[in-house]
Amino acid sequence: MMPTAQRRLLFLLLALLSAASVLAAAAIGSVSMGWEQWWAALTGPASESGELVWRLRLPRAAAAWTVGALLSLFTGRHALRSG
């Protein structure tokens, strides 16, 4: 078993990587946007690029994250029961 400090560090690292993956999924798409335009879309959802990010990219990224998290929970529980 890992010490508590290592588990906390691992949890923090995984949480940061998870948040970074959702933001990267929201930043990358078929319509290319520069960093300034993407940041403006995040801070101003009423703009055209804001609509793209807030109504298409972020919901899809959040749904993909949620499905992945639930699949990992199910797989972990299933592996514990059958092992």
Summary of the structure (lengths in Angstrom):
residues: 83
radius of gyration: 17.1
end to end distance: 18.1
largest distance: 52.1
contacts: 186
relative contact order: 0.09
helix: 82%
strand: 0%
